[in-house]
Amino acid sequence: MKMKLLIAIVDNEVTDDIIDAAREAGATGATVINNAHGEGLKVEKTFFGLDLSGQRDIVLFLVVAERARRILEAIEKGGKLQEDRNMGLALQVDIEDAVGLRGQLNAMLDEIKDEV
């Protein structure tokens, strides 16, 4: 089965929104890495050495390839990523192989059997 890794790097205020949107579009789970820090085109200003930028979360979704684009678009809408340049970004990466999915693969196959 072909799989994709969707990576969303978003403001922590929208993490739950993108997870909910991704689930509605067919994602079966997510892994969240909290309190990531990044730097964009312009360096954020600090106040007495304290970072004024909001905290970011990295959200990982391992999904079947047939649903990847639909889920990616749901993430964009759920997090309003096109409306505000500071909300974050999302991308997809091809997965060549993965292990440790035995229990989840059967559930994923059952869900997409009509789509494939």
LUMDRENMI-249270 format. One line per field, with one value per residue: x, z, y of N, C-alpha, C in turn; residue number from 1; residue in one letter. Coordinates in steps of 0.2 Angstrom, whole numbers, plus 5000, padded with zeros to 4 digits. Each point is the difference from the previous one (the first is absolute). Layout:
BEGIN
nc1	[X,...]
nc3	[Z,...]
nc2	[Y,...]
cac1	[X,...]
cac3	[Z,...]
cac2	[Y,...]
cc1	[X,...]
cc3	[Z,...]
cc2	[Y,...]
drendo	[NUM,...]
vodren	[A,...]
This chain:
BEGIN
nc1	[5004,4998,5005,4998,5005,4995,5003,4997,5003,4997,4997,5002,4998,5003,5004,4996,5000,5007,5001,4995,5003,5006,4998,4997,5006,5001,5003,5004,5004,5003,5006,4999,5004,5000,4998,4999,5006,4998,5003,4996,4997,4996,5005,4997,4997,5005,4998,5005,5001,4994,4999,4998,5004,4994,4998,5004,4996,5004,4996,5001,4999,5000,4999,4995,5004,4995,5001,5006,4999,4995,5004,5005,4996,4998,5006,5001,4994,5001,5006,4996,5004,4995,4997,5004,5005,4997,4995,5004,5003,4998,5003,5001,5002,5002,4997,5006,5000,4996,5001,4998,4997,5003,4999,5004,5005,4998,5000,5006,5002,4997,5003,5005,4997,4995,5005,5003]
nc3	[5000,4996,5003,5003,5002,5004,4999,5006,4999,5005,5000,5007,4998,4995,5004,5005,4997,4999,5006,5003,4996,5002,5006,5000,4998,5005,5004,5001,5000,5005,4999,5006,4997,5007,5000,4994,4998,4996,4995,4998,4995,5004,5003,5004,5002,5004,5006,5001,4994,5000,4997,4996,4996,4997,5004,4998,4996,5000,4995,5001,4994,5001,4994,4998,4995,4999,5006,4998,4994,5000,5003,4995,4995,5004,5000,4994,4999,5003,4998,4995,4998,4996,5005,5004,4997,5006,4997,4995,4999,4995,5000,4994,5003,4995,5002,5000,5007,5004,5006,5004,4994,5002,5006,4998,4997,5004,5005,4998,4999,5005,5002,4996,5002,5001,5002,5002]
nc2	[4994,5005,5003,5005,5004,5002,5006,5002,5006,5000,5006,5000,5006,4997,4998,5002,5006,5000,4997,5004,5005,4998,4999,5005,5001,4996,5005,4995,5005,5002,5003,5003,5004,5001,5007,5000,5001,5005,5001,5005,5003,5002,5002,4997,5005,5002,4998,5003,4998,5002,4994,5004,4996,4998,4996,4996,4996,4994,4999,4994,4999,4993,5001,4997,4999,4995,5001,5000,5001,4996,4996,5001,5000,4995,4998,5001,4997,4995,5001,5002,4995,5001,5000,4997,5004,5002,4997,4999,4993,4997,4994,4997,4994,4998,4995,4998,5000,4996,4999,4995,4998,4994,5003,5005,4996,4995,5004,5002,4994,4998,5006,4998,4994,5004,5003,4994]
cac1	[4996,5004,4999,5002,5001,4998,5003,4998,5004,4994,4999,4997,4993,4996,5001,4994,4996,5002,4999,4993,4998,5004,4996,4994,5002,5002,5006,4998,5004,5005,5005,5002,5007,4998,5005,5005,5001,5002,5001,4997,5004,5002,5001,4995,5003,5000,4999,5005,5003,4994,4997,4993,4996,4996,5003,4998,5000,5001,4995,5001,4994,5002,4994,5000,5001,4994,4997,5005,4998,4994,5001,5004,4995,4996,5005,5001,4994,4999,5005,5000,5007,5001,4997,5005,5006,5004,4996,5004,5000,4999,5003,5000,5006,4999,5003,5003,4999,4999,4999,4996,4993,4995,4993,4996,4999,4994,4995,5001,4998,4993,4997,5001,4999,4995,5003,5005]
cac3	[5000,4999,5006,5000,5006,4999,5005,5001,5005,5001,5007,5004,5001,4995,5000,5001,4994,4994,5002,4999,4993,4996,5001,4995,4993,5000,5004,5006,5006,4999,5005,5001,5003,5002,5002,4995,4999,4994,4998,4993,4996,5005,5007,5005,5005,5007,5005,5006,4999,5000,4994,4999,4996,5003,4999,4994,5001,4994,5000,4995,4998,4995,4996,4993,4994,4997,5004,5002,4997,5003,5007,5000,4999,5006,5005,4998,5001,5007,5003,4996,4998,4994,5002,5004,4999,5006,5003,4999,4993,4999,4994,5000,4998,4998,5005,4997,5004,5007,5004,5006,4999,4999,5002,4996,4993,4998,5001,4995,4994,5001,4999,4993,4995,4995,4997,4996]
cac2	[5006,5006,5004,5007,5003,5007,5003,5007,5004,5005,5004,4995,5002,4997,4993,4995,5001,4996,4993,4999,5000,4994,4994,5001,4999,4993,4998,4995,5002,5006,5001,5007,5002,5007,5005,5000,5007,5001,5007,5001,5005,5006,4998,5002,5004,4997,5005,4998,4993,4995,4999,5002,4996,4995,4993,4996,4993,4996,4995,4995,4996,4995,4998,4997,5004,5002,5005,5005,5007,5002,5002,5006,5006,5001,5003,5007,5004,4999,5005,5006,5001,5005,5007,5003,4997,4998,4994,4994,4997,4993,4997,4993,4997,4993,4995,4994,4994,5001,4995,5002,5002,4994,5000,5006,4999,4997,5005,5004,4996,5000,5006,5003,4995,5003,5006,4998]
cc1	[5005,4997,5003,5001,4998,5003,4997,5003,4995,5001,4996,4992,4995,5002,4994,4995,5002,5000,4993,4998,5003,4996,4993,5001,5003,5007,4998,5004,5005,5005,5002,5006,4998,5007,5006,5002,5004,5001,4999,5005,5003,5001,4995,5003,4999,4999,5004,5002,4994,4997,4993,4996,4996,5004,4997,4999,5001,4995,5001,4994,5003,4993,5001,5000,4994,4996,5004,4998,4994,5001,5005,4995,4996,5004,5000,4994,4999,5004,5000,5007,5001,4997,5005,5007,5004,4997,5004,5000,4999,5003,4999,5006,4999,5004,5001,4998,4999,4999,4996,4993,4995,4993,4996,4999,4993,4994,5000,4997,4992,4996,5001,4999,4996,5004,5006,4998]
cc3	[5000,5006,4999,5007,4999,5007,5000,5005,5001,5007,5004,5001,4995,5000,5000,4994,4994,5001,4998,4992,4997,5002,4996,4993,4999,5003,5006,5006,4999,5006,5001,5004,5002,5001,4995,4999,4993,4998,4993,4997,5004,5007,5005,5005,5007,5005,5006,4999,5000,4993,4999,4995,5003,5000,4994,5002,4994,5000,4995,4999,4995,4997,4994,4995,4997,5004,5002,4998,5004,5008,5001,4999,5006,5006,4998,5002,5008,5004,4997,4998,4994,5002,5004,5000,5006,5003,4999,4993,5001,4994,5001,4997,4998,5005,4996,5003,5007,5004,5006,4999,4999,5002,4997,4993,4998,5000,4994,4993,5000,4998,4993,4995,4994,4996,4995,4994]
cc2	[5006,5005,5007,5002,5008,5003,5007,5003,5006,5003,4995,5001,4996,4992,4995,5001,4996,4993,4998,5000,4994,4994,5000,4998,4993,4998,4996,5002,5005,4999,5007,5001,5007,5004,5000,5008,5001,5007,5001,5005,5006,4997,5003,5005,4997,5006,4998,4993,4995,5000,5003,4996,4994,4993,4996,4993,4997,4994,4995,4995,4995,4998,4996,5005,5003,5006,5006,5007,5002,5002,5006,5006,5001,5003,5008,5004,5000,5005,5006,5002,5005,5007,5004,4997,4998,4994,4994,4998,4993,4997,4992,4997,4992,4995,4994,4994,5002,4994,5002,5002,4994,5001,5006,4998,4997,5005,5005,4997,5000,5006,5002,4995,5002,5005,4997,4996]
drendo	[1,2,3,4,5,6,7,8,9,10,11,12,13,14,15,16,17,18,19,20,21,22,23,24,25,26,27,28,29,30,31,32,33,34,35,36,37,38,39,40,41,42,43,44,45,46,47,48,49,50,51,52,53,54,55,56,57,58,59,60,61,62,63,64,65,66,67,68,69,70,71,72,73,74,75,76,77,78,79,80,81,82,83,84,85,86,87,88,89,90,91,92,93,94,95,96,97,98,99,100,101,102,103,104,105,106,107,108,109,110,111,112,113,114,115,116]
vodren	[M,K,M,K,L,L,I,A,I,V,D,N,E,V,T,D,D,I,I,D,A,A,R,E,A,G,A,T,G,A,T,V,I,N,N,A,H,G,E,G,L,K,V,E,K,T,F,F,G,L,D,L,S,G,Q,R,D,I,V,L,F,L,V,V,A,E,R,A,R,R,I,L,E,A,I,E,K,G,G,K,L,Q,E,D,R,N,M,G,L,A,L,Q,V,D,I,E,D,A,V,G,L,R,G,Q,L,N,A,M,L,D,E,I,K,D,E,V]
